[in-house]
């Protein structure tokens, strides 16, 4: 009578039957156990976070360009070009 992973039914009649079944059963209701995460080393965690960050950066840049106006894109490009030329002069 339950729906999904042990959720209580929405229908009042089904809910009443579910409550009676749970209260009269011989075995107690088992709560869903929270899965324990395995221990993670700092190196693997760092690598995982770097991968996720790259993925978000790739998506974010494309979406950002779609929402920017032509003038905003021009300002960003000019700023980036100045930063590139400034870096190459100082090296």
Long-range contacts (C-beta under 8 A, 24 or more apart in sequence): 5-32, 6-32
